[in-house]
Amino acid sequence: MSGPERITLAMTGASGAQYGLRLLDCLVQEEREVHFLISKAAQLVMATETDVTLPSKPQAMQAFLSEYTGAAPGQIRVYGKEDWMAPPASGSSAPGAMVVVPCSTGTLSAIASGACNNLIERAADVTLKERRQLILVPREAPYSSIHLENMLKLSNLGAVIVPASPGFYHQPQTIDDLIDFVVARILNLLDIPQDMLPRWGEHHQVSGDD
């Protein structure tokens, strides 16, 4: 199995809940263990942008997401925002990688400053201090100098910034194609197999003279 077996997936209150839900589904299909964290703002955005309304309690949310994705028992683990005993809160047991998608600019700022006011921020802080893979997917327009400075600081600390900016060279036909573009890039960074988007050059056919 390539890529990390255990991943922390966090969703915060920026637009783009579809990216997080799609990534969760892909991780489940690739048989990864997912530690799922979500802010209240993200739950509101999800209810606004999709037809998915999550239960408020972690245990009920875990059961809902397991059924929604077809996950195996225990494959998805949901933790509350102040569950400091959760594995993502400690470097001794935190998953090998973390993705925040979508990542609000408020969460971006908190991670950059090491705030650790909730489990999402703490998990990201642990990922950075342990030198593990942290992928942040911000969705804002335009970016202010504050946002850009925070992204530069986090990039210098080892985080990977993946703006939710889908490309068009694969000639998308639906909104799902645009969502898959961003999710495929995240999976590529995690070194997890995906067949949603060919890597650059894989579909290229040479024609004409040498």
CORQUI-V848522 format. One line per field, one symbol per residue. ss: DSSP state (h for helix, s for strand, l for the rest). Layout:
# CORQUI-V848522
ss: ???
This chain:
# CORQUI-V848522
ss: lllllsssssslllllhhhhhhhhhhhhhlllsssssslhhhhhhhhhhllllllllhhhhhhhhhhhhllllllsssllllllllhhhlllllllssssssslhhhhhhhhhlllllhhhhhhhhhhhlllssssssllllllhhhhhhhhhhhhlllsslllllllllllllhhhhhhhhhhhhhhhhllllllllllllllllllll
